[in-house]
């Protein structure tokens, strides 16, 4: 599953990079928690939580049903 998550994150990254941010996959737990690190402009952005939940998490859950949630581990 980690490889699938990485592929999708690689598809999402250009959108974040266009706004000066970035995302890095840290881990995928056995119970479906995806841990990421937001970097660049995303790390201090007030909208980062919304981007994470409404963007990244929504896409991952839609394409990989085993994903339960996405967390920023800083």
Wavefront OBJ file of the C-alpha trace (Angstrom):
o trace
v 0.000 0.000 0.000
v 2.893 2.395 0.713
v 3.924 2.300 -2.956
v 0.372 3.162 -4.052
v 0.249 6.068 -1.604
v 3.619 7.353 -2.838
v 2.423 7.254 -6.458
v -0.653 9.334 -5.621
v 1.368 11.805 -3.544
v 3.708 12.195 -6.514
v 0.657 13.148 -8.606
v -0.498 15.696 -5.985
v 2.933 17.254 -5.328
v 3.041 19.556 -8.391
v -0.116 21.319 -7.160
v 1.482 22.030 -3.783
v 4.812 22.955 -5.346
v 3.062 25.492 -7.573
v 2.096 27.358 -4.392
v 5.587 27.108 -2.887
v 4.892 24.071 -0.720
v 5.655 20.383 -0.804
v 4.620 17.087 0.756
v 6.744 14.132 1.777
v 5.478 10.647 2.635
v 6.838 9.598 6.029
v 5.015 6.325 6.712
v 1.892 4.265 6.161
v 0.808 2.296 9.219
v -0.777 -1.148 9.119
v -4.092 0.326 10.237
v -4.293 2.724 7.272
v -2.900 5.949 8.742
v -0.815 7.892 6.212
v 1.823 10.094 7.838
v 3.167 12.985 5.786
v 5.351 16.016 6.332
v 4.229 19.307 4.805
v 7.156 21.505 3.807
v 7.859 24.898 2.329
v 4.919 27.293 2.268
v 2.614 24.457 3.400
v 4.370 24.027 6.736
v 3.172 27.382 8.100
v 0.066 27.897 6.025
v -3.222 28.346 7.912
v -4.975 26.413 5.133
v -2.640 23.426 5.381
v -5.047 21.382 7.534
v -7.813 21.900 4.990
v -5.480 21.024 2.116
v -4.481 17.876 3.951
v -8.025 16.708 4.764
v -10.020 17.991 1.794
v -7.298 17.471 -0.788
v -4.738 14.818 0.013
v -6.856 12.641 2.314
v -9.914 12.787 0.050
v -7.910 11.691 -3.008
v -6.094 8.919 -1.144
v -9.292 7.523 0.409
v -11.079 7.587 -2.940
v -8.310 5.658 -4.679
v -7.143 3.426 -1.810
v -10.092 2.385 0.408
v -7.729 1.015 3.088
v -6.554 4.555 3.902
v -8.323 5.704 7.083
v -6.762 9.151 7.558
v -3.809 11.387 6.713
v -1.790 13.097 9.440
v 0.891 15.772 9.258
v 3.804 14.752 11.472
v 5.643 18.019 10.924
l 1 2 3 4 5 6 7 8 9 10 11 12 13 14 15 16 17 18 19 20 21 22 23 24 25 26 27 28 29 30 31 32 33 34 35 36 37 38 39 40 41 42 43 44 45 46 47 48 49 50 51 52 53 54 55 56 57 58 59 60 61 62 63 64 65 66 67 68 69 70 71 72 73 74
